[in-house]
Amino acid sequence: MSRHRAAHLRGDRGRRKRARIAHSHGNRCFYCRAPFADPATEGTFDHYLPYTLWPRNLVFNLVVACKPCNVAKGDTLPLGLLLVLWPLLNRDQLELVA
């Protein structure tokens, strides 16, 4: 378990929150759109803006992803967000997201 995972992301409370967030995205993985039979147990929380860049567990920054997508994304910025931010980032910041 991750050191930064807050109590509201674990246990029964976390399962209910995963189910609510997944329901808002059509009970599918946020990235690959694969459907979940039970998002409360199959889905994993992912920080859309990586926790290493913004260490907060705010609901609007959380998405539910399948484990392979969550692992593949890791601490990188999603491509869509990176393309929006690209003109605003300097060389040192770009090394962080690569």
C-alpha positions as CSV (number, residue, x, y, z in Angstrom):
1,M,0.0,0.0,0.0
2,S,1.2,3.5,-0.8
3,R,2.4,5.7,1.9
4,H,0.4,8.7,0.7
5,R,-3.0,6.9,0.5
6,A,-5.4,8.6,2.8
7,A,-7.9,6.8,5.0
8,H,-10.7,7.9,2.7
9,L,-9.2,5.9,-0.1
10,R,-9.0,2.6,1.8
11,G,-11.5,0.1,3.0
12,D,-15.2,0.2,2.6
13,R,-15.2,4.0,2.4
14,G,-12.7,3.8,-0.5
15,R,-14.7,1.1,-2.3
16,R,-17.8,3.3,-2.2
17,K,-15.9,6.3,-3.4
18,R,-14.4,4.2,-6.3
19,A,-17.9,3.1,-7.2
20,R,-19.2,6.7,-7.3
21,I,-16.3,8.0,-9.3
22,A,-16.4,5.1,-11.7
23,H,-20.2,5.6,-12.1
24,S,-19.6,9.2,-13.2
25,H,-17.3,7.8,-15.9
26,G,-19.7,5.1,-17.1
27,N,-18.3,2.3,-15.0
28,R,-15.3,2.1,-17.3
29,C,-11.5,2.6,-17.0
30,F,-10.8,6.3,-17.4
31,Y,-8.0,5.6,-19.8
32,C,-8.8,2.5,-21.9
33,R,-12.6,2.6,-21.4
34,A,-12.7,-1.1,-20.6
35,P,-15.9,-1.8,-18.6
36,F,-15.8,-2.8,-14.9
37,A,-18.1,-5.6,-13.7
38,D,-17.6,-4.2,-10.2
39,P,-15.6,-0.9,-10.1
40,A,-15.5,-0.9,-6.3
41,T,-13.2,-4.0,-6.3
42,E,-11.7,-4.1,-9.9
43,G,-10.9,-0.4,-10.3
44,T,-7.9,1.4,-8.7
45,F,-7.7,5.1,-7.8
46,D,-5.4,7.1,-10.0
47,H,-4.3,10.7,-9.5
48,Y,-5.0,12.3,-12.9
49,L,-2.3,15.0,-12.0
50,P,0.4,12.8,-10.5
51,Y,0.7,12.8,-6.7
52,T,4.4,13.5,-7.1
53,L,3.6,16.8,-8.8
54,W,0.5,17.7,-6.7
55,P,0.4,15.8,-3.4
56,R,-3.3,16.0,-2.7
57,N,-6.1,13.4,-2.6
58,L,-8.8,15.7,-3.9
59,V,-11.8,14.0,-5.5
60,F,-11.6,16.1,-8.7
61,N,-8.1,14.8,-9.3
62,L,-9.0,11.1,-8.8
63,V,-10.1,8.8,-11.6
64,V,-10.8,5.1,-11.5
65,A,-8.5,3.0,-13.8
66,C,-7.9,-0.6,-14.4
67,K,-4.7,-1.9,-12.8
68,P,-2.7,-2.2,-16.1
69,C,-3.6,1.4,-17.1
70,N,-2.8,2.7,-13.7
71,V,0.6,1.0,-13.6
72,A,1.4,2.1,-17.2
73,K,0.6,5.8,-16.4
74,G,2.7,5.8,-13.2
75,D,3.8,9.3,-12.3
76,T,3.6,10.7,-15.8
77,L,1.1,13.3,-17.0
78,P,-1.6,12.0,-19.3
79,L,-1.0,13.0,-22.9
80,G,-4.0,15.3,-23.2
81,L,-2.9,17.3,-20.1
82,L,0.7,17.3,-21.2
83,L,-0.2,18.8,-24.6
84,V,-2.2,21.6,-22.9
85,L,0.6,22.4,-20.5
86,W,3.5,22.0,-23.0
87,P,3.8,25.7,-23.9
88,L,3.9,26.6,-20.2
89,L,6.6,24.2,-19.1
90,N,10.3,25.0,-19.1
91,R,13.1,22.4,-19.8
92,D,13.5,21.3,-16.1
93,Q,9.8,20.8,-15.7
94,L,9.6,18.7,-18.9
95,E,12.3,16.4,-17.5
96,L,10.0,15.7,-14.5
97,V,7.1,14.6,-16.7
98,A,9.1,12.6,-19.2
